[in-house]
Amino acid sequence: MHTLLLPILRSLSDGQFHSGTQLALQHQISRASVCNIIAGAADLGITVHKVRGRGYQLASRPDWLDAEAVRAAMPATTAPYQLEVIDSIASTNATLLHATDDAPHRHCLVAEQQTAGRGRRGKVWQSVLGGSLTCSIRWRFNQGIATLAGLSLAVGVALIRSLQQLGCDGIQLKWPNDLLWHQRKLAGILIEVQGDMNGPSTAIIGIGINMQLPATARNQIDQAVTDIQEILGHPLSRNVLLGTLLTELADVMDDFERNGLHNLQKVWQASHAYADQPVQIHMSNGQIIQGIAVGLAENGALLLRTDDDKQISVHSGEVHSARKLTP
């Protein structure tokens, strides 16, 4: 993607026609360059009309991210974040992860587009201009890495509370880091940690939420997905959602730092997609563990009751529904 594509699209966001000459002067490039750059909008799922004698016009205005609009959606009592909005980046998580040691606490980096966004277990997170909300937050802890085992579950609680507050009902949590609606993926969480076992430590909290996914984007995803617009029946401002999420996250992180998952277990379990259901856990080494999902341990492990009536703790793996357990 050309670095001037998003600035040019922002220039067209007033809904009016802009001539190639006007855009060329504004962005200090040639008219031919304007034409070539705008042609790249189609790759982002953005339609730009071109009419001879009138110029270029956006078919519809993208839901642009805006730091002030995000702050306006947060109560004045919320402790401040360092909020940074950028056009395009390889990965918000990777950028925060490789920052200097004195990088700020509560730094939220949100991007219009990620070109190399990462999901859990090495999967690619598909990011669509205006159709996804992708951000990462740096959170510093006095505790060591060992105490952060259940962090993705705590973040899931903050995320589901935010969505419920904005009218998204029926959303469920899939252990350890996905949000589902009617068994289709809505959002994902990626936690990466740095520091010492005994503290201090730093977590990079990556969050990706599907807002308005076009059919072309859905076809590139290797699982069933949904988006906020489908759930609500209308679009939701990404700025409002991010402001609401950061507010809820501040409360949940305060609880998690003081109490771990102790106060959040029941909240998480109440929205567990596979509570008391048979599941299969696919491990990274190819092993498959089967059992009934009966709850959470205080360290965030998934508790399973196996077919020989033993209870075991699972600390990692990919969960799949298993309507009928095999011997």
N, C-alpha and C positions, 0 to 999 in steps of 0.2 A: 504494500500500500504506500502510495506517495505521501510524504510528510505534509503536503499542502491539501490533501483531499478533504480532511475533516475541517480545517479552517475555511475552505471554499464552501463546503456544505453548510457551515454555520452562517456564512454570508448569505446563503439562499434561504435561511430558515424563517425569513419574514413572509414567505409565501408569494413574494413578488417576482417578476421577471427581472433578471440581471443580464445585461449584454456581456458578451465575451470581452469586449473592450474594457468595460467597467471592472470586471473581475481581474483582468490582466493588470490594470493600473493599481488596483487595491492590493494585489498580492505580488506585484513587481515581477511578473513573468510575461511571456508572450501569449497571444491569443491561442496559438497552436498548442501551447503547453496547457492552457486552461481546458481545451477540448480533450486532450489526452488524459489529463488528470481526472476530469469528471467521468470519463468512460469507466474508470475503476470503481465508481459508485455501485455499479451493478453487482460486482463481486461481494459487496457488503449487504446486498438485498435492498439497496436504496434506488428508487426510480427518480431520475431527473428528466423532465421534459425539455426538449430543445425545439424552439419555434423560430423559423427564419424571420429576421427583422425584429424579434422581441428578445431573444436570448434564452437563458436557462431558468427553470423553475422547479423547485422540489415538489414531487407529487404529494408528499405529506411530511410534516416536520418531525424529525426524530426526537425522542425524549432525552434531550441532552442532560448530562450530569452538571450540577452547579453547586459549588461548595456552600454558597450563602443560602440556597434553597434547602440544602441538607441541614444546616444549622438552624434554620427557621422551623424545621420539623422537630427540633429537640427542645425540651423544656429548659428554661434558663438555669434550673437547679442541677442539670447534668454536668458533671465535671468535664472540662474541655478536652477535646481530642485535637491533635494536629492533623488536619484534614487536607489531603493533597489529591487533586483531580488532574489526570493526564489523559491525553488523547489515545496513545497507543504504546504498548509495552509488551515485551516477551512474556513476562510472568510477574504479577505483583508479589507473589510469595517469594520468588527467587530474589527480587530486588531488595525486599526487606531483610531477607535471610543473609544477604551478603553485604549489608550495610556495616558501617564502622561500629566499634564497641560503644561509642557514646551516642549512638542514634537514639532518638527520643522514645519514651514510653507513650503508649496510646497513639501511635502514629497510624492513621488509616490512609492507605493508598488505594484509590479507586480509579479504574481505567475504562475509557469508552470501549477499548478493544484490547484483548490479549491475543498475541500471535502464537504463544507457546504455553498457554494455560495448562496447568497440571491437575489432574484428579488423583484420587487415592490409588495406590498399587500401580503407579506409572501410567495411568490412563490419561488421555488428552481431554481437557475440558473445552467444549465448543462454546466460543464467545461470539455473540452476534451484536453488531452495532445497534444500540437502542433496544435490543431484544433480550439482553442479559444484564444482570448486575453482578460484577465481579470485583471483589475487593480483598485486601489483606490488612490485618491489624497487628501491630507489634504490642505485645503485652509482657511487661517485666514482672517477675515474681521473686520474692525473697527466698521461697522454698526451692528445693532441688528438683531436678528433672523427674525423679521417682514419684513425686507427689502430683504430677501432671497427667497421670495415666488416663483419668476420666475426663480430661478437658474437652474433647470433642463432644461428649455427651452433654456437658454443661452448655456449650455453645449451641447445641441442638435445641436445648430448652429455651435459650434466648431467642433463637430464630423462630421457633414455633409460636412463642408468645407474641412476637412482633407481628407475624402473619395473622394470627387469630385476632389481634387488636385491630387489624385493618380489614377484617371481614372474611378472611380465608378460612373456611371451616372444613373439617374432615381431613386435615393433614395429619400424617402419622410419621413417626420416627423409625428409621431402620438402623439397627446397630451396625457399626458404631457412629456413622457420620452422614447419613442420607436422610432426606425428607421425601415422603411419597404422598401422592394423592391418587386414590383408586389404583394402587399398586404401580403407579408410574412415577418416575423420578422428577421431582420439582427442584431440588437443591442439593448441594453437596458441601462438605466441610473437609478441609485439609489442614491438619496441624503439623507443624514442624518445630522442633525444639532445639535450643542450644543452651550450654551452661554446664554446671557441675551437678553431680548426683546429690550433693548436700546443699546446693544453692550458692549464689543466686542463679536464676535461669530465665530464659526468654522464650516465649512462644510466638510463632508467626501463625496467625489464625486466618486461613484462607476460606472465603465463602463465595460460592457461585450460585446464583438463583436465575432460573428461567423466567423471563418476564413476558416476552412475545416472540415465540419462535416460529419463523416461517417454515413452510413445508420443506424447502431445500435444506435448511439446517437440521430439521428432524431426521431427514433421510441419511444424514452423515453420522448420526448417533446410534451406537450399537445396542441400545436398549429402549424400552418404552418410556416416553417422557411426556411431561405436561408443562404448562406454564401458568403464570398468574392470571393472564387474561382469560384463559379457559376456565379457571376456577371461579373467578369473580363475574365473568361475562362482560367485562370492560377493562380497559387498561388501568394500571396503577402507576403513579409517578415513582420512578426509581429514587428520586431525591427524598420523597416522603418515606419510602420503605427503608432507605439507608439511615435516615435520621431516627426513625423508630427503632431500628435494629441496634444502632449504637447506644441508644438510651437503655434498652433492655439488657444489652451486653454488659454495660457498666454495672447494673444491679446484680446480674448473675455472676460476674467475675468477682465482685466484692464478697458474695456469699461463698463462692468456690474457694477463694483464697483463705477465708476464715474457717470453713467447715468441710471443704472437699465436696464430695457428692452427697453427703449425709442428708441435706435438706432438698436436694434436687432429684433423688432417686425416684420417689413416688410420682413426681411431676413427669419425669421421663417415661416411667413405666405406664402411666395413664394414656400415653400416646403411642406406645410401642406397637408397631405394625404386626408383629408376630407373637404378641403376648399369649402364653399358654397354647401355642401352636407348634406342630412338628416342623423342624427346620433341618437343613443341611448346612454345615459350615465347610466351605472349600478353602483349604489351607494353601499357602504359597508353595509348599512342597508336594502338592498333589493329593494329600490326604483329605478324606471327607469324614467329618464328624457329624453324627446324627443325634437328635434328641428333641425334647420338648423345651421351648424357651420359657423358663419359669421366673426369671427376674434378673436383677443386676447385683453384682458385688459392689462394695464401697469403693473399690479401685477401678470400677468401670468395666470389669469383665462380664461377659454374658454367661448366665448360669443356665446349664442344660440338665435335664433329667433324662438319662439314657434309658434304653429299653430294658436294661437289667436293674432299673430303679436306683441307680447311683446318680449323685449330683456332681457335675464337673464344672470347672471354670474355663471359659475360652477367652483368650486375650487378643486374638487377631484372627482375621479370615473374612471371607465373603459369605454373607448369609443368603440362603435361598429357601423359599417355602418348600415344604415337603409334605404334601397332603397325606401320603402313606409312607411310613418308614419301612425300608427293606431290612430283612434280617442281616 
